[in-house]
Amino acid sequence: MKTKAAILWERNTPWSVEEIELDPPKNGEVLVKIAASGMCHSDEHLVTGDLAGATPEPPLIGGHEGAGVVLEVGPGVFSVQPGDHVVFGFVPACGRCPSCAEGHSNLCDLGAITATGLQLGDGTSRHHAQGKDLLLGIGALGTFAHHTVVNEASCIKIDNDLPLDKACLMGCGVVTGWGSAVYAAQVQPGDTVAVVGVGGIGANAVQGARLAGARVIAAIDPIEFKREKAMEFGATHTHSSIDEALEALGETTWSRGFDKVIMTCGVGNGDVLGQAFWLGGKRSKIVVVNIHPTAEASIAVPAVFLTVFEKQLIGSLFGSGNPRRDIPKLLELYTQGQLDLDGLVTNTYTLEQINEGYADMYSGKNIRGVMVYPA
């Protein structure tokens, strides 16, 4: 079939929206008509090459935060059928590897295959344009398109009455942010929490900390609009910089330092992480959620405090969550009014407006931009 997709032909060039040829699903695969795709900062790593070696090389189709309707299933698919509504988990969950068996499906072994940008089952491509095979970006999903073919392991069935333009955010930003507070940081009632960076992930880290019962949630971001939005999501304090937050430790933490520090900047930086490390108090957890460039060889963390203050430096992928458990659970919280998804969507765009949407992200206009496709 023919459909439209946003293609990255070369690094550091705009996305090009073009007609592509899409093959039908093969064994274990699903054809999905995508309704909406979130515009996550992580896809910009494909453009800049920050994750060279860990992500496919162009030409490729981006997008990993999407939701849609199943049109067709290949042989051997049993968990979904045509007509089902699904959210894509940007890390596939096979349910059989050691990580999945231990309850850590965010670290599923299939995740290593997604770095190739090819189909998980047979290592070939279903997407083609201008006589070339197109790879799929983060998660091997390709949600910057009106249709895509993905592996069944990436599809999470949801109730058909949920709005897909909000549900798409579950594929990455919401679970990643919420889980970074609830699972990775293990925020407890009465904790003091700092969230560094209030984009699509940081805003949900604020929501997760609030739902976990934190008494202080300090949101740190240089952009006033994002600080204002953080207060709507549950922050109790805001600061324009880490330095400003450090100066206010007497007010926010009674000079003890934060119990939990969650790093949710757009792009990780070792020097910034080293500075944020000072925000944490004794036995604090410093959770790194944002992605650091693969070329960054070290981080500036004063290691002595790992011992004498028992500080913990913790990495977290997908918020240390389980897509098949947490996506439906958080959508239930949304329907109950306990989790705000509507407020996360700052602006909506068409597929043809993808470059405009990312320009808005860089200028700080969006908590999350969402591309909404024709019904």
HUBEL-V604492 format. One record per helix or strand of 3 or more residues. SS is the DSSP state (A for helix, B for strand). FROM is the first residue (numbers start at 1). LEN is the number of residues. Records with the same first field share a line. If there is no record, write none. Layout:
BEGIN
SS=FROM-LEN + FROM-LEN
END
This chain:
BEGIN
B=2-7 + 16-7 + 29-10 + 66-8 + 85-4 + 127-3 + 132-5 + 147-5 + 155-4 + 192-5 + 216-5 + 237-3 + 258-6 + 280-9 + 312-4 + 345-5 + 368-5
A=41-8 + 98-4 + 105-3 + 110-5 + 138-3 + 152-3 + 164-8 + 173-12 + 200-13 + 224-10 + 242-6 + 249-5 + 270-10 + 304-5 + 318-3 + 323-13 + 342-3 + 351-12
END
